[in-house]
Amino acid sequence: MKKYAAVLLTAACLLFGGCSQTQGEVDQASQEVPADYGQVIELAKAEFEAVFAEFAELKIEQTATMVRADDSNQIVVQFTYSSANGDGVYGFEYRKDQNGTPELLHQGEAVDQEILLQ
Protein backbone atom coordinates (compact mmCIF):
# COMPACT_ATOMS: atom_id res chain seq x y z
CA MET A 1 0.00 0.00 0.00
CA LYS A 2 2.88 2.36 0.78
CA LYS A 3 4.37 1.77 -2.69
CA TYR A 4 1.01 2.58 -4.29
CA ALA A 5 0.72 5.78 -2.27
CA ALA A 6 4.27 6.77 -3.21
CA VAL A 7 3.57 6.18 -6.90
CA LEU A 8 0.42 8.30 -6.74
CA LEU A 9 2.25 11.07 -4.88
CA THR A 10 5.04 10.99 -7.45
CA ALA A 11 2.56 11.17 -10.34
CA ALA A 12 0.78 14.12 -8.74
CA CYS A 13 4.08 15.94 -8.18
CA LEU A 14 5.19 15.40 -11.74
CA LEU A 15 1.82 16.44 -13.17
CA PHE A 16 1.41 19.59 -11.14
CA GLY A 17 5.10 20.50 -10.69
CA GLY A 18 6.72 22.20 -7.78
CA CYS A 19 6.03 19.41 -5.32
CA SER A 20 8.67 18.40 -2.88
CA GLN A 21 8.65 15.15 -0.98
CA THR A 22 9.29 14.85 2.71
CA GLN A 23 10.37 11.77 4.61
CA GLY A 24 6.88 11.43 6.12
CA GLU A 25 5.15 11.46 2.73
CA VAL A 26 7.21 8.79 1.02
CA ASP A 27 8.36 5.39 2.25
CA GLN A 28 11.84 5.70 3.78
CA ALA A 29 13.19 3.02 1.41
CA SER A 30 12.21 4.97 -1.70
CA GLN A 31 14.68 7.05 -3.64
CA GLU A 32 14.26 10.73 -4.46
CA VAL A 33 12.52 11.15 -7.81
CA PRO A 34 14.97 12.29 -10.51
CA ALA A 35 14.08 15.52 -12.27
CA ASP A 36 15.21 14.50 -15.78
CA TYR A 37 12.23 12.60 -17.17
CA GLY A 38 12.06 14.91 -20.17
CA GLN A 39 13.95 12.49 -22.41
CA VAL A 40 11.67 9.58 -21.51
CA ILE A 41 8.54 11.69 -21.99
CA GLU A 42 9.75 12.90 -25.40
CA LEU A 43 10.57 9.32 -26.47
CA ALA A 44 7.13 8.16 -25.37
CA LYS A 45 5.44 11.06 -27.15
CA ALA A 46 7.27 10.29 -30.42
CA GLU A 47 6.34 6.62 -30.13
CA PHE A 48 2.74 7.54 -29.31
CA GLU A 49 2.50 9.77 -32.38
CA ALA A 50 3.92 6.97 -34.57
CA VAL A 51 1.44 4.40 -33.21
CA PHE A 52 -1.53 6.74 -33.72
CA ALA A 53 -0.32 8.44 -36.92
CA GLU A 54 -3.47 7.49 -38.83
CA PHE A 55 -5.88 8.83 -36.21
CA ALA A 56 -7.68 11.99 -37.29
CA GLU A 57 -7.67 15.02 -34.97
CA LEU A 58 -5.43 13.28 -32.42
CA LYS A 59 -4.95 15.34 -29.26
CA ILE A 60 -3.14 14.43 -26.05
CA GLU A 61 -5.43 15.52 -23.25
CA GLN A 62 -3.21 14.52 -20.32
CA THR A 63 0.22 13.04 -19.71
CA ALA A 64 1.06 11.13 -16.54
CA THR A 65 4.61 10.11 -15.65
CA MET A 66 5.01 7.59 -12.86
CA VAL A 67 8.00 5.85 -11.32
CA ARG A 68 8.41 2.90 -9.05
CA ALA A 69 8.86 4.02 -5.43
CA ASP A 70 11.81 1.71 -4.79
CA ASP A 71 13.39 1.91 -8.27
CA SER A 72 13.28 5.24 -10.10
CA ASN A 73 14.74 3.63 -13.23
CA GLN A 74 11.38 1.98 -13.99
CA ILE A 75 9.14 4.61 -15.59
CA VAL A 76 5.62 4.59 -17.02
CA VAL A 77 4.41 7.40 -19.27
CA GLN A 78 0.68 7.32 -19.95
CA PHE A 79 -1.25 9.48 -22.40
CA THR A 80 -4.96 10.18 -22.24
CA TYR A 81 -6.02 11.14 -25.75
CA SER A 82 -8.99 12.14 -27.86
CA SER A 83 -9.44 11.81 -31.60
CA ALA A 84 -12.06 11.54 -34.32
CA ASN A 85 -11.37 7.77 -34.21
CA GLY A 86 -12.16 7.54 -30.50
CA ASP A 87 -10.71 8.38 -27.10
CA GLY A 88 -8.52 6.32 -24.81
CA VAL A 89 -5.48 5.84 -22.66
CA TYR A 90 -2.19 4.40 -23.90
CA GLY A 91 1.00 3.84 -21.94
CA PHE A 92 4.69 3.08 -22.31
CA GLU A 93 6.97 1.36 -19.80
CA TYR A 94 10.65 2.22 -19.87
CA ARG A 95 13.66 1.04 -17.92
CA LYS A 96 16.81 3.16 -17.68
CA ASP A 97 20.05 1.19 -17.96
CA GLN A 98 23.21 1.84 -15.92
CA ASN A 99 24.12 4.67 -18.34
CA GLY A 100 20.74 6.35 -17.92
CA THR A 101 19.56 5.36 -21.41
CA PRO A 102 15.84 4.52 -21.46
CA GLU A 103 14.74 1.25 -23.09
CA LEU A 104 11.12 0.65 -24.10
CA LEU A 105 9.86 -2.53 -22.41
CA HIS A 106 6.12 -2.52 -23.08
CA GLN A 107 3.44 -0.36 -24.61
CA GLY A 108 -0.31 -0.52 -24.92
CA GLU A 109 -3.62 0.17 -23.28
CA ALA A 110 -2.77 -2.11 -20.35
CA VAL A 111 0.43 -0.22 -19.44
CA ASP A 112 -0.45 1.79 -16.33
CA GLN A 113 0.65 2.37 -12.74
CA GLU A 114 -0.24 -1.21 -11.79
CA ILE A 115 2.92 -2.38 -13.62
CA LEU A 116 4.98 -0.41 -11.12
CA LEU A 117 3.44 -2.31 -8.22
CA GLN A 118 4.42 -5.78 -9.46
C-alpha positions in Angstrom: 0.0 0.0 0.0 2.9 2.4 0.8 4.4 1.8 -2.7 1.0 2.6 -4.3 0.7 5.8 -2.3 4.3 6.8 -3.2 3.6 6.2 -6.9 0.4 8.3 -6.7 2.2 11.1 -4.9 5.0 11.0 -7.5 2.6 11.2 -10.3 0.8 14.1 -8.7 4.1 15.9 -8.2 5.2 15.4 -11.7 1.8 16.4 -13.2 1.4 19.6 -11.1 5.1 20.5 -10.7 6.7 22.2 -7.8 6.0 19.4 -5.3 8.7 18.4 -2.9 8.6 15.2 -1.0 9.3 14.9 2.7 10.4 11.8 4.6 6.9 11.4 6.1 5.2 11.5 2.7 7.2 8.8 1.0 8.4 5.4 2.2 11.8 5.7 3.8 13.2 3.0 1.4 12.2 5.0 -1.7 14.7 7.1 -3.6 14.3 10.7 -4.5 12.5 11.2 -7.8 15.0 12.3 -10.5 14.1 15.5 -12.3 15.2 14.5 -15.8 12.2 12.6 -17.2 12.1 14.9 -20.2 14.0 12.5 -22.4 11.7 9.6 -21.5 8.5 11.7 -22.0 9.8 12.9 -25.4 10.6 9.3 -26.5 7.1 8.2 -25.4 5.4 11.1 -27.1 7.3 10.3 -30.4 6.3 6.6 -30.1 2.7 7.5 -29.3 2.5 9.8 -32.4 3.9 7.0 -34.6 1.4 4.4 -33.2 -1.5 6.7 -33.7 -0.3 8.4 -36.9 -3.5 7.5 -38.8 -5.9 8.8 -36.2 -7.7 12.0 -37.3 -7.7 15.0 -35.0 -5.4 13.3 -32.4 -5.0 15.3 -29.3 -3.1 14.4 -26.1 -5.4 15.5 -23.2 -3.2 14.5 -20.3 0.2 13.0 -19.7 1.1 11.1 -16.5 4.6 10.1 -15.7 5.0 7.6 -12.9 8.0 5.8 -11.3 8.4 2.9 -9.1 8.9 4.0 -5.4 11.8 1.7 -4.8 13.4 1.9 -8.3 13.3 5.2 -10.1 14.7 3.6 -13.2 11.4 2.0 -14.0 9.1 4.6 -15.6 5.6 4.6 -17.0 4.4 7.4 -19.3 0.7 7.3 -19.9 -1.2 9.5 -22.4 -5.0 10.2 -22.2 -6.0 11.1 -25.8 -9.0 12.1 -27.9 -9.4 11.8 -31.6 -12.1 11.5 -34.3 -11.4 7.8 -34.2 -12.2 7.5 -30.5 -10.7 8.4 -27.1 -8.5 6.3 -24.8 -5.5 5.8 -22.7 -2.2 4.4 -23.9 1.0 3.8 -21.9 4.7 3.1 -22.3 7.0 1.4 -19.8 10.7 2.2 -19.9 13.7 1.0 -17.9 16.8 3.2 -17.7 20.1 1.2 -18.0 23.2 1.8 -15.9 24.1 4.7 -18.3 20.7 6.3 -17.9 19.6 5.4 -21.4 15.8 4.5 -21.5 14.7 1.2 -23.1 11.1 0.7 -24.1 9.9 -2.5 -22.4 6.1 -2.5 -23.1 3.4 -0.4 -24.6 -0.3 -0.5 -24.9 -3.6 0.2 -23.3 -2.8 -2.1 -20.3 0.4 -0.2 -19.4 -0.4 1.8 -16.3 0.7 2.4 -12.7 -0.2 -1.2 -11.8 2.9 -2.4 -13.6 5.0 -0.4 -11.1 3.4 -2.3 -8.2 4.4 -5.8 -9.5 
